[in-house]
Structures are given as C-alpha cells and as structure tokens.
C-alpha cells in the first residue's frame, strides 16, 4: 500500500525562499526527523513502503517514507538533483558507489573494484549527496519498521533505476514524476 496525498503535508520546520544547498536540505531532514508528531503521523503498512509528501525548503521536493522490514529501493540515482535523507526511526542501510557515472549515453557499465560504500544510518543519522549519486537504501531489519525523511533539489526530474550483477551496473528504466506522484 502506498499513501500519497495530492497536497503536501506541512512539516513543522520553516521553509526558506532561496535555492537550498545540500547542507540546508540535510538540516531540514534532520529537523523534520526529530519532529515526533510528524513521524507518528505516517501510516505504516506491513507489506510495502508508505510515503507522504512534505513542504521542503526553497521549493525542494521532500518525503516522509515508511519502510517495512526487508524493503528497499533497489539501485537508482536522482539525476540532476542533490539531496539529503535522515533516518527518523529504526535503521537504514545505504549502499552507494564512490564514482561519478556518465549522465547519459550508456546502458551497461563495468565498475572497478573499490567503488562500493556502505553506511548504517540509525535513528537521528543522515547524509547529503550530490547529483548523479547512485545508491540503494534498505531496511534490512527482519522485525522493525524504519521511517526516514528525504529532500531533493531541484524537484526530481527523473529517477534512473539500475540492476547490478557483480561489478556490472545496467540501466533498466527511467521514471518520471508522474510515475510516483
């Protein structure tokens, strides 16, 4: 089940009128993740991720996301958007690539050894990232839901989805905003 209201839910944090930096996005998601009332307002589903859109700073796109045990995003990037996310409850794991991929014109890439990174993000921990950041986010708990807050600027123009077998990364498809809003 997915929850996605047509009107963004207000976050209890101020919204800036300027183009937000990665640091400002990270500050926003951290403050939002610390808002116990906001976090408790997210309906959780044992079968699938749930989400509610928030008012992000400076026209950014922001989401409150619930992760049932064993769920994840799969490998993806956020195209030209920069972003940040913070775990509000539970723990998330992020696998990422420490390499900048070409933005267009390829379907399959062989990754070199040593580009894989793993981060554990318990409640209260988060990170920001630049554009074309390829990662997957997972709740690998077998028992506990996780909840997180995410923000992106500019609002996501697309999400590129990848599959990975060993060191081979393959572009599978591109999603546009109408696919998730």
C-alpha positions in Angstrom: 0.0 0.0 0.0 1.2 3.5 -0.8 -0.1 6.7 0.7 0.5 9.8 -1.4 -1.9 12.7 -0.8 -2.2 15.3 -3.5 -1.5 18.2 -1.1 1.9 18.2 0.6 1.7 17.8 4.4 3.3 20.7 6.2 6.4 20.0 8.1 6.9 21.7 11.4 10.0 23.4 10.2 10.5 26.7 8.4 10.7 26.8 4.6 13.3 29.1 3.0 12.7 31.1 -0.2 16.2 30.6 -1.6 17.6 27.7 -3.6 18.6 25.2 -0.8 22.1 23.9 -0.5 22.9 20.3 0.4 23.7 21.4 3.9 20.2 23.2 4.2 18.5 20.0 2.8 20.3 18.0 5.4 19.3 20.4 8.2 15.7 20.2 7.0 15.5 16.4 7.0 17.3 16.3 10.4 14.8 18.7 12.0 11.9 17.0 10.4 13.0 13.6 11.5 13.2 14.9 15.1 9.5 16.0 14.9 7.9 13.1 16.8 4.3 14.3 15.9 5.2 14.3 12.2 6.9 10.9 12.3 3.9 9.4 14.2 1.5 10.8 11.5 2.8 8.4 8.8 0.6 5.4 8.3 2.8 2.2 8.3 1.9 -0.8 6.2 3.5 -4.2 6.9 3.5 -5.1 3.2 5.0 -2.1 1.4 6.6 1.3 1.7 4.3 4.3 2.5 5.0 7.9 1.9 3.7 11.4 2.4 4.9 14.4 0.5 6.2 17.3 2.7 6.8 21.0 2.1 10.6 21.2 1.6 12.8 24.3 1.9 13.1 26.6 -1.1 10.8 24.7 -3.4 12.6 21.3 -2.8 10.8 18.0 -3.0 10.5 16.3 0.4 9.1 13.0 1.5 8.4 11.2 4.8 8.8 7.4 4.0 7.9 4.3 6.0 10.0 1.1 5.3 8.6 -2.3 6.4 11.2 -4.9 7.4 13.1 -6.2 4.5 12.2 -3.5 2.0 14.5 -1.3 -0.2 14.7 0.9 -3.2 17.0 -1.0 -5.5 19.9 0.8 -7.2 18.9 4.2 -8.5 20.0 7.8 -8.8 18.2 11.2 -8.7 19.6 12.6 -12.0 20.5 16.3 -11.6 19.0 16.7 -8.2 21.1 17.0 -5.0 19.6 15.5 -1.9 19.7 14.5 1.8 17.9 12.0 4.0 17.8 11.1 7.7 16.5 8.1 9.5 13.8 9.1 12.0 13.0 5.6 13.4 14.7 2.2 13.1 17.8 1.9 11.0 18.5 2.1 7.3 21.5 0.9 5.3 22.8 2.7 2.3 24.9 1.0 -0.4 26.4 3.6 -2.7 29.1 3.9 -5.4 32.1 6.2 -4.9 32.3 7.1 -8.5 30.6 9.6 -10.8 28.8 7.8 -13.6 28.2 9.4 -17.0 24.8 11.0 -17.0 23.7 9.8 -20.4 24.6 7.6 -23.4 25.2 4.3 -21.7 23.2 1.1 -20.8 25.8 -1.1 -19.1 29.0 -0.2 -17.2 31.6 -2.4 -15.6 32.5 -0.9 -12.2 36.1 -1.1 -10.9 37.0 -2.7 -7.6 36.8 -0.5 -4.5 33.9 1.8 -5.5 31.4 0.3 -3.1 30.5 2.1 0.1 28.1 1.0 2.9 26.7 3.2 5.6 24.5 2.3 8.5 22.1 5.1 9.4 20.3 4.6 12.8 17.7 7.0 14.0 19.0 10.5 14.0 21.7 9.9 11.4 21.6 11.1 7.9 23.6 12.3 4.9 23.5 14.6 1.9 24.7 13.8 -1.6 25.3 15.4 -4.9 23.7 14.9 -8.3 24.1 11.6 -10.1 24.7 9.8 -6.8 23.9 6.1 -7.4 22.7 4.2 -4.3 20.2 1.8 -2.8 18.6 2.3 0.6 17.4 -0.8 2.6 15.7 -1.6 5.8 17.4 -4.9 6.4 15.7 -5.5 9.8 13.6 -8.6 10.0 11.3 -7.1 12.6 11.3 -3.3 12.8 9.9 -0.6 10.6 12.1 2.3 9.7 11.0 5.8 8.9 13.0 8.5 7.1 12.8 12.0 5.7 14.2 12.8 2.2 14.6 16.1 0.4 15.8 16.9 -3.2 16.5 20.0 -5.2 15.6 20.7 -7.8 12.4 18.6 -7.5 13.2 15.2 -9.0 13.1 15.4 -12.9 13.6 11.7 -13.1 14.9 8.6 -11.3 17.1 6.2 -13.1 16.7 2.6 -12.0 19.6 0.1 -12.3 20.2 -3.6 -11.8 23.5 -4.9 -10.6 25.2 -8.2 -11.1 28.7 -8.3 -9.5 30.6 -5.3 -10.9 28.2 -4.8 -13.8 25.7 -2.0 -13.5 22.9 -1.9 -16.0 20.4 1.0 -16.7 17.0 -0.7 -16.6 14.5 2.2 -16.9 13.8 5.8 -16.2 10.9 7.0 -14.1 9.4 10.4 -14.4 7.5 12.4 -11.7 4.1 11.2 -13.0 5.2 7.6 -12.1 5.4 8.2 -8.4 3.3 11.3 -7.6 
